[in-house]
Amino acid sequence: MGLLERLRKEWFILGIVLVIAVARLEPGVGVKGGPLKPEITITYIAVSAIFFNSGLSLKTEELTSALMHVKLHLFVQIFTLVFFPTAIWVFLQLLSITPLDVWLLKGLQTVGCMPPPVSSAVILTKAVGGNEAAAIFNSAFGSFLGIVITPLLLLLFLGSSSSVPFTSIFSQLFMTVVVPLIIGQIVRRYIKDWLERKKPPFGAISSCVLLMIIYTTFCDTFANPNIDLDKFSLIIIVFIIFSVQMSFMFLTFLFSTRNNSTFTPADTVAIVFCSTHKSLTLGIPMLKIVFAGYERLSLISVPLLIYHPAQILLGSLLVPTIKSWMVSRQK
């Protein structure tokens, strides 16, 4: 395979490296309140575009069958909102005797309490060729559950409480996830024949939108002053985050592919991504509400700011490997 062909094939990974580099050089462009206005272009337009794209490309019968896949949905939601935060809590009891920054450790616990994201898990599942309908359902349903469950988990594990504006978050999710998906499905009915003939590059379109999300996420990460941040603790936290992601992806893979499992390889792909990914879009606003007034709020936010781009990077790097596995299993 020639260099040019290899570059074309791996354009998305190269794009990730490029947008991270650009974000590092000038983070002020993509931060909240910056020229790109990510609080509008990303939070609303980009996420809506992803789900409109998914609604346009997804066959209605596939989404309907996904709604009936109760066992898969239970697995993902219980792992994400019960097992994940509990396992992190147990792990943090061991880390509490170490000299690691206590606020960064609290931040790790908040990561465990977060719901699944409304974009990255869907895009990565689609990139591999997994059960996209199941990924969409679990991302949307998990996000709605998270509006209620995440504050309760934060209260349970960290003892922090506040009045969360459920109505505003619910309405935002409804407008950026449910409505674009429904509109995409309605539009698909009228141009179905054209879509079948032309076969638009839905995957590439979603990937480009995801690059925008990665860019603004890293802008926020690089622009965060991280006052009084212990460099040693930060390095260890980064290592822990990647280790947790790899371990949980491997664990969900083992559970969903065991001998008596009824999940298909495509189901396993959706399970691996949806069960281990956490939402930054929902997470940061919720942390600002639940931990309002905390002097160390920026430190509590750091693990989630790291986790979000890390899950996209790790997932993107694993796409070829997981895709090869799925193809071999389906033969």
C-alpha positions in Angstrom: 0.0 0.0 0.0 1.4 3.4 -1.1 1.9 6.3 1.3 -0.8 8.4 -0.3 -3.3 5.5 -0.2 -2.4 4.9 3.5 -2.9 8.6 4.3 -6.3 8.5 2.6 -7.3 5.5 4.5 -6.2 6.9 7.9 -7.4 10.4 7.3 -9.5 10.5 10.4 -6.6 9.6 12.8 -4.4 12.2 11.0 -7.3 14.6 11.4 -7.4 13.9 15.1 -3.6 14.7 15.4 -4.0 17.8 13.4 -6.9 19.3 15.3 -5.2 18.5 18.7 -2.0 20.3 17.4 -4.1 23.3 16.3 -5.9 23.4 19.6 -2.6 23.3 21.5 -1.2 26.2 19.4 -4.3 28.5 19.8 -6.8 27.1 22.3 -8.6 30.4 22.6 -10.3 30.0 19.3 -12.4 26.9 20.2 -13.1 27.6 23.9 -16.5 28.4 25.3 -17.2 32.1 24.4 -14.4 32.0 21.7 -14.8 32.9 18.0 -16.2 29.4 17.2 -18.9 29.7 19.9 -18.8 26.0 20.7 -21.6 26.5 23.3 -23.8 26.9 20.2 -22.0 25.3 17.2 -21.0 22.1 19.1 -23.6 21.7 21.9 -26.5 22.3 19.5 -25.6 22.3 15.9 -22.8 19.6 15.8 -24.7 17.1 18.0 -28.0 17.8 16.1 -26.1 17.3 12.8 -24.8 13.9 14.0 -28.2 12.6 14.9 -29.9 14.1 11.9 -27.3 12.3 9.8 -27.9 9.1 11.8 -31.7 9.4 11.3 -31.2 10.0 7.6 -28.9 6.9 7.2 -30.7 4.5 9.5 -33.4 2.2 8.3 -36.5 2.6 10.4 -36.9 -1.2 10.8 -33.4 -1.3 12.3 -34.2 1.3 14.9 -37.5 -0.4 15.7 -35.8 -3.7 16.3 -33.2 -2.0 18.4 -35.9 -0.8 20.8 -36.9 -4.4 21.4 -33.4 -5.5 22.2 -34.0 -5.2 26.0 -31.2 -7.5 27.1 -28.6 -5.3 25.3 -30.1 -2.1 26.7 -30.1 -3.5 30.3 -26.5 -4.6 30.0 -25.3 -1.2 28.8 -27.3 0.9 31.3 -26.5 -1.2 34.3 -22.8 -1.3 33.4 -22.6 2.5 32.8 -24.7 3.8 35.7 -24.2 1.0 38.3 -21.1 -1.1 37.8 -18.8 1.7 36.5 -19.3 4.2 39.3 -19.2 1.5 42.0 -16.0 0.0 40.6 -14.4 3.4 40.5 -15.5 4.1 44.1 -13.9 0.8 45.3 -10.7 1.7 43.3 -10.5 5.2 44.9 -10.7 3.7 48.4 -7.3 2.1 47.6 -6.0 5.3 46.0 -7.0 7.5 49.0 -4.0 6.3 50.9 -1.7 7.6 48.2 -0.4 11.2 47.9 -2.5 11.8 44.7 -4.4 15.1 44.7 -7.7 14.5 46.4 -9.6 16.8 44.1 -8.4 14.9 41.0 -9.6 11.7 42.7 -13.0 13.3 43.3 -12.9 14.1 39.6 -12.4 10.5 38.7 -15.5 9.6 40.7 -17.5 12.1 38.9 -16.4 10.5 35.6 -17.8 7.2 36.8 -21.1 8.9 37.6 -21.6 10.4 34.1 -24.1 9.1 31.5 -23.0 7.9 28.1 -22.3 10.6 25.4 -24.7 11.4 22.7 -22.2 11.3 19.8 -18.8 9.6 20.0 -20.1 6.1 20.9 -22.6 6.3 17.9 -19.9 7.5 15.5 -17.3 4.9 16.5 -20.0 2.1 16.4 -20.9 3.3 12.9 -17.2 3.5 11.8 -16.7 -0.2 12.8 -20.0 -1.3 11.2 -21.6 -2.3 14.5 -25.2 -2.1 15.7 -25.7 1.6 15.1 -29.4 1.5 16.0 -28.6 0.0 19.5 -25.8 2.6 20.0 -28.2 5.5 19.2 -30.9 4.1 21.5 -28.5 3.6 24.4 -26.8 6.9 23.9 -30.1 8.8 23.9 -31.8 6.7 26.6 -28.7 6.8 28.8 -28.4 10.5 28.5 -32.0 10.9 29.6 -31.5 8.6 32.6 -28.3 10.5 33.5 -30.3 13.7 34.0 -31.9 12.1 37.0 -29.4 9.4 38.0 -26.1 11.3 37.7 -26.9 13.9 40.4 -28.1 11.1 42.7 -24.9 9.2 42.1 -22.8 12.3 42.8 -24.8 12.7 46.1 -24.3 9.1 47.0 -20.5 8.9 46.3 -19.4 12.4 47.0 -22.1 13.9 49.3 -22.7 16.9 47.0 -26.2 18.0 46.3 -27.9 20.9 44.4 -31.0 21.6 42.5 -30.4 20.5 38.9 -32.5 22.1 36.3 -33.9 18.9 34.9 -36.3 20.7 32.6 -33.6 22.7 30.7 -31.3 19.7 30.3 -34.2 17.4 29.2 -35.4 20.0 26.7 -31.8 20.4 25.3 -31.4 16.6 24.9 -34.8 16.4 23.3 -34.0 19.2 20.8 -30.5 17.9 20.0 -31.0 14.2 19.9 -34.7 13.1 19.5 -35.9 15.9 17.2 -33.0 15.7 14.7 -33.3 11.9 14.7 -37.0 12.0 13.9 -36.6 14.7 11.2 -33.8 12.6 9.7 -36.2 9.6 9.6 -39.0 11.7 8.0 -36.7 13.1 5.4 -35.4 9.6 4.6 -38.9 8.5 3.7 -39.1 11.1 0.9 -35.6 10.6 -0.5 -35.1 6.9 0.3 -34.6 5.9 -3.4 -32.1 8.7 -4.0 -30.1 7.7 -0.8 -30.0 4.1 -2.0 -28.7 5.2 -5.5 -26.2 7.8 -4.4 -25.1 6.3 -1.1 -23.9 9.5 0.5 -20.8 9.2 2.8 -22.7 9.4 6.1 -19.7 8.0 8.0 -17.3 10.6 6.7 -19.7 13.4 7.4 -20.1 12.2 11.0 -16.4 11.9 11.4 -15.8 15.5 10.2 -18.3 16.7 12.8 -16.6 14.6 15.5 -13.3 16.3 14.6 -14.9 19.6 15.4 -16.0 18.2 18.8 -12.5 16.9 19.5 -11.0 20.3 18.5 -13.2 22.3 20.9 -12.7 19.7 23.6 -8.9 20.0 23.5 -9.2 23.8 23.3 -11.1 23.6 26.7 -8.4 21.2 28.0 -5.5 23.3 27.0 -7.1 26.6 28.0 -7.9 25.4 31.5 -5.4 27.1 33.8 -5.4 24.2 36.2 -4.3 26.3 39.1 -2.2 24.5 41.8 -2.3 21.3 39.7 0.1 18.7 40.9 1.9 17.5 37.7 2.8 14.1 39.2 -0.9 13.5 40.1 -2.0 14.6 36.6 0.3 12.1 34.9 -0.9 9.3 37.2 -4.5 10.3 36.5 -4.0 10.2 32.7 -2.5 6.7 33.1 -5.4 5.6 35.3 -7.9 6.9 32.8 -6.4 5.0 29.9 -6.1 1.9 32.0 -9.7 2.1 33.2 -10.9 2.5 29.6 -8.9 -0.4 28.3 -9.9 -2.6 31.2 -13.6 -1.8 31.0 -13.6 -2.2 27.2 -12.0 -5.6 27.6 -14.4 -6.5 30.4 -17.5 -5.6 28.3 -16.0 -7.5 25.4 -15.5 -10.6 27.5 -19.0 -10.5 29.0 -20.8 -9.9 25.6 -18.8 -12.6 23.7 -19.0 -15.5 26.3 -20.3 -18.8 25.1 -23.8 -18.5 26.4 -24.2 -14.9 25.2 -26.9 -14.1 22.7 -25.2 -10.9 21.4 -24.1 -10.7 17.8 -20.6 -9.3 16.9 -22.4 -6.1 15.8 -24.1 -5.9 19.3 -20.8 -6.4 21.0 -19.3 -3.4 19.2 -22.2 -1.1 20.4 -21.9 -2.6 23.9 -18.1 -1.9 24.1 -18.4 1.7 23.1 -21.7 2.7 24.8 -20.8 1.0 28.1 -17.4 2.7 28.5 -17.9 6.2 27.1 -18.9 9.1 29.3 -20.5 12.4 28.3 -18.6 15.7 28.5 -21.5 17.6 27.0 -23.8 16.7 29.9 -21.0 16.3 32.4 -19.4 19.7 32.6 -22.6 21.7 32.9 -23.8 19.2 35.6 -20.6 19.5 37.5 -20.8 23.3 37.5 -24.3 23.1 39.0 -23.6 20.3 41.5 -20.3 21.7 42.7 -21.3 25.4 42.4 -19.1 27.5 44.6 -16.3 25.0 45.0 -12.9 26.6 44.7 -11.4 23.5 43.2 -14.1 23.0 40.5 -11.5 23.2 37.8 -9.6 20.4 39.3 -12.7 18.2 39.7 -13.4 18.8 36.0 -9.9 17.8 34.8 -10.4 14.0 34.8 -13.6 14.4 32.7 -11.8 16.8 30.3 -9.1 14.2 29.9 -11.5 11.2 29.7 -13.6 12.6 26.8 -10.8 13.1 24.3 -9.1 9.9 25.6 -12.1 7.8 24.8 -12.3 9.2 21.3 -8.6 8.7 20.7 -8.5 5.2 22.1 -11.7 4.2 20.3 -10.5 5.6 17.0 -7.2 3.7 17.3 -9.1 0.5 18.0 -11.6 0.9 15.1 -9.5 -1.1 12.6 -8.8 -3.9 15.1 -12.4 -4.2 16.2 -13.6 -4.0 12.6 -11.3 -6.9 11.6 -12.6 -9.0 14.5 -16.2 -8.3 13.6 -15.7 -9.1 10.0 -13.9 -12.4 10.8 -16.7 -13.4 13.2 -19.4 -12.7 10.6 -17.9 -14.9 7.9 
